Amino acid sequence: MNRIFAAVSGAAVLLLAACSSGSGQKAAGSQSSTTVGGVATTRATSATSATSATSAATSGSSSPATTSSSSSASAGGGDGTVAFAAAVAATLKADAHVAESIKLSVAGQPDTPAVSIVGGYDMAAGTGQLVATLGSANATEVFTADSIFIKSVVQGSTSQWVKVPRSKVVAHYLFRTPGNDPAAFVRQVGGLENVKSVGTQTVRGVSMTQYRGDYPRSAVSEFVATDKRGEIDSMASEIGPFYADVWVDPSGRIGRILVQYKAEGLSSVTQFDLTYPGEPAPAAPKDFGNGTGDTQGILLG
């Protein structure tokens, strides 16, 4: 566990540097590249203190670090496997607005802002646009069926668009998806095991059914680059097991996913909100360089 703490503590220091200077890593290109604020972080969940932690994530705020309970969970329980699977399937057919927040905190380190990922995404078509922001740095991603177009703003300087084949984009950190793909995150949570209904809560003013389930080990590194998989699996064995809380709205689609962990002075909280419908997908940029798929850095997963 000391190795994990040291690694994430180092990530927090780099996160501060990224916020203050805009330094980052690259989406590499053969003709050009785009630079974004980059630093490793993890997205995972401890199986302890679930009730108190999830109660703090039911208000309308998109930032899990500042949310407060809008209502307590009603009495619930029982096997929710069938209803939960139906909600995942319905969500993956929908056009949604995505608002994701990833907050990393380490004891003894200055507070850092959450990574914000916001935009519209057609889950079925795999198209849309997201903007990932950390401090003053941001990366805009336009998704088409076979490519991701990426443009960054760092220290006031805007890069040109870079086109990266989706088949070559992978994730580099726990529970991140390739290029922040929202549908991949929903499919990953769709693999939860031992899913139970734990009651209803009010989320953003809407009464939603809450489910909780365990991530199988195979899901933890599902989208991770091959050369990172051993490291991620090792970290997961020390920090895990992991679970997720999922809220389903009255339409039968997912309204919120919450994934978090706490371990030895560090914590990570990811809140993934969906509302319907989302914004129309923009046209693909016409002026761009070609990337190789080396999309590393906290803004791109």
Buried (B, 14 or more C-beta within 10 A) or exposed (E): EEEBBEBBBBBBBBBBBBBEBBBBBBBBBEEBBBBBBBBBBBBBBBEEEBEEBBBBBBBEBBBBBEBEBBEEBEEBEEEBBEBBEEBBEBBBEBBBBBBBBBBBBBEEBEEBBBBBBBBBBBBEEBBBBBBBBBBBBBBBBBBBEEBBBBBBBBEEEEBBBBBBEBEBBBBBBBBBBBBBBBBBBBBBBBBBEEBBBBBBBBBBEBEBBBBBBBBBBEBBBBBBBEEBBEBBBEBBEEBBBBBBBBBBBEEEBBBBBBBBBBBBEBBBBBBBBBBBEBBEBBEBBEEBBEBBBBBBBBBBB
